[in-house]
Amino acid sequence: MIVPVVFFGLFFAYPVAAIVGRGLKADGVWRFGRIVDVLTEPDILHVLWFTTWQALASTALTLLIALPGAYVFARFDFPGKQLLRAVVTVPFVLPTVVVGTAFLALLGRGGMLDELWGVRLDTTVWAILLAHVFFNYAVVVRTVGGLWSQLDPRQEEAARVLGASRFAAWRKVTLPALGPAVAAAALMVFLFTFSSFGVVMILGGPTFSTLEVEIYRQTAQLLALDTAAVLTIVQFAAVSLILAVHAWTVRRRETALKLVDPARTSRRPRGAGQWGLLGFVLLTVLVLILVPLGVLVERSLSTSEGYGFGYFRALTSNEGGAFLVPPIEAIGNSLQYAAAATAIALAIGGLAAAALTRKAGRLVRGFDALLMLPLGVSAVTVGFGFLITLDKPPLDLRASWILVPLAQALVGVPFVVRTMLPVLRAVDGRLREAAAVLGASPWRVWREVDLPMVRRALLVAAGFAFAVSLGEFGATVFIARADNPTLPVAVATLLGRAGELNYGQAMALSTILMVVCAVSLLLLERVRTDRTGEF
Amino acid sequence: MNITFRRALGTVLCGALGASALAACGSDSGDKASGGDSKTVTLVSHSSFNVTPEVLKDFEKASGYKVKVLKSGDAGEAVNKAILSKGNPQGDVFFGVDNTLLSRALDNGLFTSYEAKGLDRIPEGVQLDKGEHRVTPIDTGDICVNYDKKYFADKKLAPPQSFDDLIKPEYKDMLVVENAATSSPGLGFLLGTAAKYGDDGWQEYWTKLKANGVKVIDGWEQAYNEEFSGSAGGKKAKADRPLVVSYASSPPVEVVYAKDKPKTAEDAPTGVATGTCFQQIEFAGLLSGAKNEKGGKALLDFLISKKFQDDMPLNMFVNPVAKDAQVPEVFTKFGAQATDLQTMDPKRIADNREKWLKSWQSLVVK
């Protein structure tokens, strides 16, 4: 527990507090009057209102569309399931720049919808909502589906035998068990959409602005640190409130579950209803996820001489002059950062999750919520905080490569904790006690009892952390670094220059990023061991 | 791969050992992260900075310094970060503060005076800090409206040439501009209109522009690649707006990065409306509190040397400031000279920026 606390204190609480303090302190005097000033501005109120309602709408829409998907992935077996599971996670890690471009191509003028039905959504709030669903579909499928696939269907069957209707059995047996996972997923989606930055910036145009975009503008563009500090506090308060509510609901519903091997719970769909459901889910995945991704691939291949790999070839040369190195090297950089960030996030998150399962009490619950906070605090605030706090030896990390994975790990840790905690907590404590009575050391208990059960959750968590890091854009852009661009940064740089080759290369790199993500995630899907089936 | 593993492993160890060990984790392969040794000189810049590696190596050989380049976000962001870390800067020289942000940087005491060698080859007009030489001009780039040549040829309509043309009914619903609050070309265009029509006149001008169907997009990328019909990206996106606020150097860039290069200016896909330009000047300066002041001075001399000035245009698509620099042929052939170039005193920009942006937003965006 001590390591995660120190980590968060040093790389999160301290930098954020420092930058907020600098905004609210003038000549050594705290100016809390500014809070009232800022919060009474009509523009700011408008931003707050928009931020909240679009987040609520996005979350509802995501749950509505993704929960059937979670069920299908958990309970059915069908050809290509693993590939599809990796594919639906890809959007989650794409840089927002790329997603914005793809969605404009779909919803904008001359886009697919425009050509088919003359519908244009590019400057409406629908574009934002759809893009949010596109991004967060995987969050629901993986967090809810991950647990769902390990619930023993026989419990539900037992309830049916005892005379419960199909619906009642589901409501009384499965739903309470799933509750925490659904709540966790909904909370994550809400947090992400509440602090949405790139999507809103690109698709919202100048009319829609979220709190996060406003903080960015006030800090990075206007250097109005006081306004930014107030907004940061507001966002912080809102996020804390959400987390508190979430912690409360989870506590009310957590029970020890009997987990089984996911391979035993899924089977081929039977009957028209189930096939229909599967068809429906596949259709939503196709329309919502594959089509936008397909647009990118199409554009990366359509050169002026017809379709071909010209843009991909251009990536390996250094003639473009957009970088000191061929853009292709960005792939290596990205993978290195992502590996490092995953390692940090797993170490910190794993320790934190282990600490949280062992202990109870108010302090620990506070710590649980604390770990989630980085998700709701803007990358801008953290980045500027790093700049003014980590600037003295022995901690002058401002120009060090480690800073990027550190910042990415901050966002990754909550995923690791969220994914592992439900499973860890669901491990029956008596098993541990039995092992301890039989003379196992605490370390051995963890290794022999907990680890086999949580291995799958651990892999899912690693996948998430890796993917988040791979597509992470905010912190990477924000932290000054020598010329070793990551994939998202390289894409943004290429998009920021005129000319056909640059545009084509940006699309080609995005396609590569997609493939790299899909392959990494697919590998993680593969690395399952059968040890989980031993209990 | 090996390196990845070593790094990842090191990271796990660092993470596991906590803060006490971090001091040892911060540096990469033995070079001091703080840049404390006087053999390294660090240039802090925005993400558009670029130089041909050979040119940089020549400087390293000649001066004996190793150059490290740190890029930190877009121009505004980079300047603001430098201001925040004032007194304990991330490097020795900062490149990329333009005339719209110059006052903020100078007022915050970001730079130390240094008169670079070879300053006599640079026109007095762009030396905006002549008195103290806290900053040295490096390049200029004009923000102008670009037009889609094919569109206007097909329509048999003459493309607009001036600010006044843009509000004429024959150019209705054709122009895309960037949000002045979030994009530097957007701000440049707004300042251009303020310089042209004065403190009161520009609002009236924008009211007419809005009535003439101007479309506001947040960032340059989106405006240029998705909305402007003359760009390669826009053609793929079937964009339908033939006018966009961009740079005077954008047409040459379109040519350089076209698959089949046009031979003459007539065949180039885009052109510049020469009477709609606002001059942007980029400066570099020695950061106050630089750890390697001597190296920083040498680097500043290098930035205005003929070698660097010759190399710059095709790397950053800007115009060199040095009179003896060679402008590449593609610039002279496909670019255009602004006819009614608007400029503005940095102090006036600093005094009015907030106010203008506020009224611009309520006038145009809301």
Contacts between the chains, C-beta under 8 A, distances in Angstrom:
chain1	res1	chain2	res2	distance
A	2	B	18	7.7
A	3	B	15	7.7
A	3	B	16	6.8
A	3	B	18	5.3
A	6	B	18	4.9
A	6	B	19	5.5
A	7	B	15	7.2
A	7	B	18	7.0
A	7	B	19	7.8
A	10	B	19	5.3
A	97	B	221	7.4
A	100	B	222	7.3
A	101	B	222	8.0
A	101	B	225	7.6
A	101	B	226	7.1
A	104	B	222	7.2
A	104	B	226	5.2
A	104	B	237	7.1
A	105	B	226	8.0
A	105	B	237	6.1
A	108	B	226	6.7
A	108	B	237	7.0
A	109	B	237	7.9
A	109	B	238	6.9
A	109	B	239	7.2
A	109	B	240	6.2
A	110	B	237	6.3
A	110	B	238	3.0
A	110	B	239	7.2
A	110	B	240	7.3
A	111	B	237	7.9
A	201	B	182	7.7
A	201	B	218	5.9
A	201	B	219	7.3
A	202	B	218	7.0
A	202	B	219	7.4
A	202	B	222	6.1
A	204	B	218	7.8
A	205	B	216	7.2
A	205	B	217	6.4
A	205	B	218	6.0
A	206	B	179	4.5
A	206	B	181	7.6
A	206	B	182	7.5
A	206	B	216	5.2
A	206	B	217	7.6
A	206	B	218	5.6
A	206	B	361	7.8
A	206	B	365	4.5
A	207	B	365	6.6
A	207	B	366	7.9
A	217	B	181	6.7
A	217	B	182	6.5
A	219	B	80	7.4
A	220	B	73	6.8
A	220	B	74	8.0
A	220	B	76	6.4
A	220	B	77	4.3
A	220	B	80	6.0
A	221	B	76	4.9
A	221	B	77	7.3
A	221	B	80	7.6
A	221	B	181	7.3
A	221	B	182	6.7
A	222	B	354	7.6
A	223	B	80	4.7
A	223	B	83	6.6
A	223	B	84	8.0
A	223	B	104	7.2
A	299	B	236	5.9
A	302	B	236	6.8
A	303	B	259	6.3
A	304	B	258	7.7
A	304	B	259	4.1
A	304	B	260	6.5
A	305	B	259	6.8
A	310	B	259	7.2
A	320	B	257	7.5
A	321	B	50	6.2
A	321	B	52	7.7
A	321	B	314	6.3
A	321	B	315	5.2
A	322	B	50	7.2
A	323	B	50	7.6
A	324	B	50	7.3
A	324	B	51	7.7
A	324	B	53	5.7
A	324	B	69	7.8
A	335	B	4	6.7
A	336	B	3	7.2
A	336	B	4	4.9
A	336	B	7	6.1
A	336	B	8	7.9
A	339	B	4	5.4
A	339	B	5	8.0
A	339	B	7	7.4
A	339	B	8	4.5
A	340	B	7	5.6
A	340	B	8	5.3
A	340	B	11	4.3
A	342	B	8	8.0
A	343	B	8	4.9
A	343	B	9	7.8
A	343	B	11	5.0
A	343	B	12	4.6
A	343	B	15	6.9
A	344	B	11	5.6
A	344	B	12	7.3
A	344	B	14	7.9
A	344	B	15	4.5
A	347	B	12	5.6
A	347	B	15	4.4
A	347	B	16	5.5
A	348	B	15	6.1
A	384	B	81	7.2
A	384	B	84	6.3
A	387	B	81	5.7
A	387	B	84	5.7
A	387	B	85	5.5
A	387	B	90	8.0
A	388	B	84	5.6
A	388	B	85	6.5
A	391	B	85	6.2
A	391	B	88	5.3
A	392	B	88	7.4
A	393	B	23	7.3
A	393	B	34	6.1
A	394	B	22	7.0
A	394	B	23	3.2
A	394	B	26	7.6
A	395	B	19	7.9
A	395	B	22	6.3
A	395	B	23	6.9
A	395	B	26	7.3
A	396	B	26	6.9
A	396	B	33	6.0
A	396	B	34	4.8
A	397	B	22	7.6
A	397	B	26	4.9
A	397	B	33	6.8
A	398	B	33	7.9
A	398	B	85	7.5
A	398	B	90	5.4
A	399	B	33	5.7
A	399	B	35	7.2
A	399	B	42	7.5
A	399	B	68	7.7
A	399	B	70	5.8
A	399	B	90	6.1
A	400	B	26	4.5
A	400	B	27	6.5
A	400	B	28	6.6
A	400	B	33	4.6
A	401	B	28	5.5
A	402	B	11	7.0
A	402	B	14	7.2
A	402	B	25	5.8
A	402	B	26	6.1
A	405	B	11	6.4
A	409	B	15	7.8
A	477	B	47	7.6
A	477	B	73	5.8
A	478	B	72	7.6
A	478	B	73	6.3
A	478	B	77	7.9
A	479	B	72	7.5
A	480	B	44	6.7
A	480	B	70	4.3
A	480	B	71	6.4
A	480	B	72	3.4
A	480	B	73	7.8
A	480	B	78	7.9
A	480	B	81	7.0
A	480	B	90	6.0
A	481	B	70	6.6
A	481	B	71	6.9
A	481	B	72	7.9
A	482	B	68	5.9
A	482	B	69	6.2
A	482	B	70	6.2
A	483	B	69	5.6
A	483	B	71	6.7
A	489	B	47	7.7
A	492	B	221	7.8
A	493	B	47	6.2
A	495	B	221	4.6
A	495	B	225	6.5
A	496	B	47	7.7
A	496	B	48	7.3
A	496	B	220	7.0
A	496	B	221	5.5
A	497	B	253	6.7
A	497	B	257	7.8
A	497	B	317	7.7
A	498	B	224	6.3
A	498	B	231	6.3
A	498	B	246	7.0
A	498	B	247	8.0
A	498	B	250	4.7
A	498	B	253	4.1
A	498	B	254	5.5
A	498	B	257	7.1
A	498	B	317	7.9
A	499	B	231	8.0
A	499	B	232	6.3
A	499	B	253	4.9
A	499	B	254	5.4
A	499	B	256	6.3
A	499	B	257	2.6
A	499	B	258	6.9
A	500	B	232	3.1
A	500	B	233	7.7
A	500	B	254	7.4
A	500	B	257	5.5
A	500	B	258	5.4
A	500	B	259	6.0
A	501	B	232	8.0
A	501	B	257	3.9
A	501	B	258	7.6
A	501	B	259	7.2
A	502	B	257	5.4
A	503	B	225	5.8
A	503	B	231	7.6
A	503	B	232	5.3
A	503	B	233	4.1
A	503	B	236	7.6
A	504	B	232	7.5
